[in-house]
Amino acid sequence: MKKALRGFLWLLILGLAAAAVAIAAAAWWGWKRPVPMQTPVVDYLIDAGSTPHQIAQVMRDAGIGIQPEAFVWLARLSGRDKWLKAGAYEARQGDTPWQLLERMANGDMTQTRLTFPEGWTFAQIRAALDASPQVRHDTLGMDDRTLLQRLGLEADAPEGLFYPDTYVFAPGSSDLDILRRAAQAGRQALERAWAGRDRDLPLETPYQALILASIIEKETGHGADRARIAGVFINRLRTGMPLQTDPTVIYGLGADYRGRLRKKDLERDTPWNTYTRAGLPPTPIASPGKAALEAAVHPEKHAYLYFVSRGDGTSEFSTNLAAHNRAVGKYILKR
């Protein structure tokens, strides 16, 4: 009986060893064969602390046709199992198990990018994040106040705080992380601009400079006019004249803006209506870029109090109302 049991155990051990050798051989000899894939490119994300077996299963679930056990043996036999790094990776048609393994051992991660253009509102930034399939959407359904708290930002409103730029990130990154980077970039840009500002400005805080820069950003995309437009607003602030700038009215109307400002819109009082209220509005109206920030803190010195669009991206400037009305007649009313 004991002999039979011993023989059975030896057969079992030999069978297990043979199976292990077979798996190892399959892993080793299959390292040069391209893995089947459901699509030409497959993105997958490896979490920190994942074991080789968990990594193989993630790849399999993503649509990469590896054999999990063979992949684990290949990782162990090559010693790469101790070097596999967490992150976002890309598998391409024709990749072999060895290439996939080497990519993760070397930390050769994929990256994607998202651009927040100058002049975008925070609502547009959030919409872009929500629409990106590469972003992990941790802020869905989160109100602005809670979002600011999660980011550690001591502000009453998010508008203008997130710097317009192109942000590169690994697929699967949290939208909170991307917003945190944009907020840090915005704070640094504003601090640099404010530190080098002209000292005779009628602006008391960096936030006021940010508000003015956002208005400049929305008023013109013509680089040569930015500092001159800033000078108009500075002159108006100094003399107590209302800023009377249409982009602030449009911002205050929100969803009620229908694509064209009417007289009743200009008369409708909101905190951002600079026709009905003097001084700067309470918050920025968009995210200003570096050029608009620089214009706000280094405005051109002149006597202009008015400007109107010529319709080609540039503006006509005037020092008095009569000249301004003539410019309006020429460029807006086409008289």
C-alpha positions as CSV (number, residue, x, y, z in Angstrom):
1,M,0.0,0.0,0.0
2,K,2.8,2.4,1.0
3,K,4.7,1.5,-2.2
4,A,1.6,2.2,-4.3
5,L,1.1,5.5,-2.6
6,R,4.8,6.4,-3.0
7,G,4.6,5.6,-6.7
8,F,1.5,7.7,-7.1
9,L,3.1,10.6,-5.4
10,W,6.2,10.3,-7.6
11,L,3.9,10.2,-10.7
12,L,2.1,13.2,-9.5
13,I,5.3,15.1,-8.9
14,L,6.7,14.1,-12.2
15,G,3.4,15.1,-13.9
16,L,3.4,18.5,-12.2
17,A,7.1,19.0,-13.1
18,A,6.4,18.1,-16.7
19,A,3.5,20.5,-16.8
20,A,5.7,23.3,-15.3
21,V,8.4,22.5,-17.9
22,A,5.8,22.5,-20.7
23,I,4.4,25.9,-19.5
24,A,7.9,27.3,-19.2
25,A,8.9,26.0,-22.6
26,A,5.7,27.5,-24.1
27,A,6.5,30.8,-22.5
28,W,10.1,30.7,-23.5
29,W,9.6,29.5,-27.1
30,G,6.6,31.6,-27.7
31,W,8.3,34.9,-26.8
32,K,8.9,35.7,-30.5
33,R,5.4,35.0,-31.7
34,P,3.1,38.1,-32.1
35,V,0.1,38.0,-29.8
36,P,-3.4,38.1,-31.2
37,M,-5.2,41.5,-30.7
38,Q,-8.8,42.6,-31.2
39,T,-7.7,46.0,-32.5
40,P,-4.5,47.5,-34.0
41,V,-3.7,49.3,-30.8
42,V,-4.8,48.4,-27.2
43,D,-4.2,50.8,-24.3
44,Y,-4.1,49.2,-20.8
45,L,-3.3,50.5,-17.3
46,I,-1.3,48.6,-14.7
47,D,-2.0,49.6,-11.1
48,A,0.8,49.9,-8.5
49,G,1.6,46.7,-6.7
50,S,0.2,44.4,-9.4
51,T,1.6,40.9,-9.6
52,P,2.7,39.4,-12.9
53,H,-0.4,37.2,-12.9
54,Q,-2.6,40.3,-12.3
55,I,-0.8,42.2,-15.1
56,A,-1.4,39.3,-17.5
57,Q,-5.1,39.2,-16.6
58,V,-5.4,43.0,-17.2
59,M,-3.8,42.6,-20.6
60,R,-6.0,39.6,-21.4
61,D,-9.2,41.6,-20.4
62,A,-8.1,44.6,-22.5
63,G,-8.0,42.4,-25.6
64,I,-4.4,41.3,-25.8
65,G,-4.4,37.6,-26.6
66,I,-1.6,36.4,-24.3
67,Q,-1.6,33.2,-22.4
68,P,-1.5,34.4,-18.7
69,E,0.4,31.5,-17.3
70,A,2.9,31.4,-20.1
71,F,3.4,35.2,-19.7
72,V,4.0,34.8,-16.0
73,W,6.6,32.1,-16.6
74,L,8.3,34.2,-19.2
75,A,8.5,37.1,-16.7
76,R,10.0,34.8,-14.0
77,L,12.4,32.9,-16.2
78,S,13.8,36.2,-17.6
79,G,13.9,37.9,-14.2
80,R,11.7,40.7,-15.5
81,D,9.0,39.9,-13.0
82,K,10.8,42.1,-10.4
83,W,11.1,45.1,-12.7
84,L,7.5,45.5,-14.0
85,K,6.4,49.1,-13.5
86,A,2.9,50.5,-12.9
87,G,1.6,52.9,-15.5
88,A,-0.2,53.3,-18.9
89,Y,1.0,51.1,-21.8
90,E,0.2,50.5,-25.4
91,A,0.2,47.2,-27.2
92,R,0.5,47.3,-31.0
93,Q,-0.4,44.8,-33.7
94,G,2.7,42.6,-34.2
95,D,4.0,42.9,-30.6
96,T,5.4,39.7,-29.1
97,P,5.1,38.8,-25.4
98,W,8.8,39.6,-25.0
99,Q,8.3,43.1,-26.4
100,L,5.3,43.7,-24.1
101,L,7.3,42.5,-21.2
102,E,10.4,44.6,-22.0
103,R,8.2,47.7,-22.4
104,M,6.8,47.3,-18.9
105,A,10.1,46.4,-17.4
106,N,11.7,49.6,-18.9
107,G,8.7,51.7,-17.9
108,D,8.1,52.7,-21.6
109,M,4.7,54.2,-20.9
110,T,2.2,55.8,-23.2
111,Q,1.0,59.3,-22.8
112,T,-1.8,61.4,-24.2
113,R,-2.6,65.1,-24.2
114,L,-5.5,67.5,-23.7
115,T,-5.4,71.2,-24.6
116,F,-7.3,74.0,-22.8
117,P,-7.2,76.9,-25.3
118,E,-6.8,80.5,-24.1
119,G,-10.1,82.1,-23.4
120,W,-11.9,79.0,-22.5
121,T,-14.3,79.1,-19.6
122,F,-14.2,76.7,-16.7
123,A,-17.4,75.1,-18.0
124,Q,-15.6,74.4,-21.3
125,I,-12.6,72.9,-19.5
126,R,-14.9,70.6,-17.5
127,A,-16.8,69.5,-20.6
128,A,-13.5,68.6,-22.3
129,L,-12.4,66.5,-19.4
130,D,-15.8,64.8,-19.2
131,A,-15.7,64.0,-22.9
132,S,-12.2,62.5,-22.9
133,P,-12.1,58.7,-22.9
134,Q,-8.5,58.8,-21.7
135,V,-9.4,60.6,-18.4
136,R,-10.7,58.9,-15.2
137,H,-13.8,61.0,-14.3
138,D,-13.6,61.5,-10.6
139,T,-15.4,64.9,-10.7
140,L,-18.5,63.8,-12.5
141,G,-21.5,65.3,-10.7
142,M,-19.2,67.3,-8.3
143,D,-20.2,70.9,-7.8
144,D,-17.7,73.7,-8.2
145,R,-17.4,74.4,-4.4
146,T,-16.6,70.7,-3.6
147,L,-14.2,70.5,-6.5
148,L,-12.3,73.6,-5.3
149,Q,-12.1,72.0,-1.8
150,R,-10.8,68.7,-3.2
151,L,-8.1,70.7,-5.1
152,G,-7.2,72.6,-1.9
153,L,-8.0,76.0,-3.6
154,E,-9.2,78.8,-1.4
155,A,-11.4,80.6,-3.9
156,D,-15.1,81.3,-4.2
157,A,-15.2,80.5,-7.9
158,P,-13.1,78.4,-10.2
159,E,-13.2,80.7,-13.3
160,G,-9.8,81.8,-14.6
161,L,-7.8,79.7,-12.1
162,F,-6.8,77.0,-14.6
163,Y,-4.0,77.9,-16.9
164,P,-4.7,77.4,-20.7
165,D,-2.1,75.0,-22.0
166,T,-1.6,71.5,-23.4
167,Y,-1.3,68.9,-20.6
168,V,0.4,65.5,-21.2
169,F,-0.7,62.7,-19.0
170,A,-1.0,58.9,-18.9
171,P,-4.3,57.5,-20.0
172,G,-6.4,56.7,-16.9
173,S,-5.2,59.8,-15.0
174,S,-7.8,61.5,-12.8
175,D,-9.4,64.7,-14.0
176,L,-8.6,66.0,-10.5
177,D,-4.9,65.5,-11.1
178,I,-5.0,67.3,-14.5
179,L,-7.0,70.2,-12.9
180,R,-4.5,70.4,-10.0
181,R,-1.6,70.8,-12.5
182,A,-3.5,73.5,-14.4
183,A,-4.3,75.3,-11.2
184,Q,-0.7,75.2,-10.1
185,A,0.4,76.5,-13.5
186,G,-2.1,79.3,-13.4
187,R,-1.0,80.3,-9.9
188,Q,2.6,80.4,-10.9
189,A,1.9,82.4,-14.1
190,L,-0.1,85.0,-12.2
191,E,2.5,85.3,-9.4
192,R,5.2,85.9,-12.0
193,A,3.1,88.5,-13.8
194,W,2.1,90.3,-10.6
195,A,5.7,90.4,-9.3
196,G,6.8,92.2,-12.4
197,R,3.8,94.5,-12.8
198,D,3.9,98.2,-13.4
199,R,3.7,99.9,-10.0
200,D,1.2,102.6,-10.8
201,L,-1.7,100.3,-11.7
202,P,-5.2,100.9,-10.2
203,L,-5.2,97.2,-9.3
204,E,-4.9,96.1,-5.7
205,T,-4.5,92.3,-5.9
206,P,-3.2,89.6,-8.2
207,Y,-6.8,88.4,-8.5
208,Q,-7.9,91.8,-10.0
209,A,-5.1,91.5,-12.5
210,L,-6.4,88.0,-13.4
211,I,-9.9,89.4,-13.9
212,L,-8.6,92.2,-16.2
213,A,-6.5,89.7,-18.1
214,S,-9.5,87.5,-18.7
215,I,-11.4,90.4,-20.2
216,I,-8.5,91.3,-22.4
217,E,-8.3,87.7,-23.5
218,K,-11.9,87.7,-24.6
219,E,-11.7,91.2,-26.3
220,T,-9.0,90.4,-28.8
221,G,-6.8,87.7,-30.2
222,H,-4.7,90.3,-32.0
223,G,-1.4,90.4,-30.2
224,A,-0.5,94.1,-31.1
225,D,-3.8,95.3,-29.6
226,R,-3.7,93.6,-26.2
227,A,-1.6,96.1,-24.3
228,R,-3.5,99.0,-26.0
229,I,-6.9,97.5,-24.9
230,A,-5.5,97.0,-21.5
231,G,-4.6,100.7,-21.4
232,V,-8.2,101.7,-22.3
233,F,-9.5,99.7,-19.4
234,I,-6.8,101.0,-17.0
235,N,-7.7,104.6,-18.1
236,R,-11.4,103.9,-17.4
237,L,-10.7,102.4,-14.0
238,R,-8.6,105.4,-13.1
239,T,-11.4,107.9,-14.1
240,G,-14.3,105.8,-12.7
241,M,-15.8,105.2,-16.1
242,P,-17.7,101.9,-16.5
243,L,-15.6,99.3,-18.5
244,Q,-18.6,98.7,-20.8
245,T,-17.2,95.5,-22.3
246,D,-19.5,93.1,-24.1
247,P,-17.7,89.8,-23.1
248,T,-18.5,90.4,-19.4
249,V,-22.2,90.9,-20.3
250,I,-22.2,87.7,-22.3
251,Y,-20.6,85.8,-19.4
252,G,-23.3,87.2,-17.1
253,L,-26.1,86.1,-19.3
254,G,-24.8,82.5,-19.3
255,A,-27.2,80.1,-21.1
256,D,-29.5,83.1,-21.9
257,Y,-27.0,84.4,-24.5
258,R,-28.3,83.7,-27.9
259,G,-25.3,84.6,-30.0
260,R,-26.2,88.3,-30.4
261,L,-26.3,91.1,-27.8
262,R,-29.4,93.1,-27.8
263,K,-30.1,96.5,-26.1
264,K,-32.1,94.8,-23.3
265,D,-29.1,92.4,-22.7
266,L,-26.9,95.4,-22.1
267,E,-29.5,96.8,-19.7
268,R,-30.0,93.6,-17.8
269,D,-28.1,93.8,-14.5
270,T,-25.9,90.9,-13.5
271,P,-22.7,91.0,-11.3
272,W,-20.7,90.8,-14.6
273,N,-22.6,93.6,-16.5
274,T,-19.9,96.3,-16.8
275,Y,-22.5,98.6,-18.5
276,T,-24.7,98.7,-15.4
277,R,-21.9,98.4,-12.8
278,A,-18.6,100.3,-12.3
279,G,-15.2,98.6,-11.9
280,L,-14.1,95.1,-12.5
281,P,-16.6,92.2,-12.4
282,P,-16.4,89.9,-9.3
283,T,-14.6,87.0,-11.1
284,P,-12.6,86.4,-14.3
285,I,-14.8,85.5,-17.3
286,A,-12.3,83.0,-18.9
287,S,-8.8,81.5,-18.6
288,P,-6.3,84.1,-19.7
289,G,-3.0,83.1,-21.3
290,K,0.5,84.6,-20.7
291,A,0.1,87.4,-23.3
292,A,-3.2,88.6,-21.8
293,L,-1.6,88.5,-18.3
294,E,1.4,90.5,-19.4
295,A,-0.9,93.1,-21.1
296,A,-2.9,93.5,-17.9
297,V,0.1,94.3,-15.8
298,H,2.0,96.2,-18.5
299,P,-0.7,98.2,-20.2
300,E,0.2,100.7,-23.0
301,K,0.2,104.3,-21.7
302,H,-2.0,106.5,-23.9
303,A,-5.1,108.7,-23.8
304,Y,-7.6,106.3,-25.5
305,L,-10.9,105.7,-23.7
306,Y,-12.8,103.8,-26.5
307,F,-12.2,101.0,-29.0
308,V,-14.3,99.1,-31.5
309,S,-13.6,96.1,-33.6
310,R,-12.8,96.7,-37.3
311,G,-14.1,93.2,-38.1
312,D,-10.7,91.8,-39.1
313,G,-9.4,91.0,-35.6
314,T,-8.0,94.5,-35.0
315,S,-9.5,97.4,-33.2
316,E,-10.0,101.2,-33.8
317,F,-9.1,103.3,-30.8
318,S,-10.5,106.8,-29.9
319,T,-9.8,109.4,-27.3
320,N,-13.4,110.8,-27.2
321,L,-17.0,109.7,-27.7
322,A,-17.5,111.7,-30.9
323,A,-14.6,109.9,-32.6
324,H,-15.8,106.6,-31.2
325,N,-19.3,107.1,-32.6
326,R,-17.8,107.7,-36.0
327,A,-15.8,104.5,-35.8
328,V,-18.9,102.6,-34.7
329,G,-20.7,104.0,-37.7
330,K,-17.9,103.0,-40.0
331,Y,-17.1,99.5,-38.7
332,I,-20.3,98.3,-37.0
333,L,-23.2,100.1,-38.7
334,K,-21.4,100.3,-42.0
335,R,-22.5,103.9,-42.6
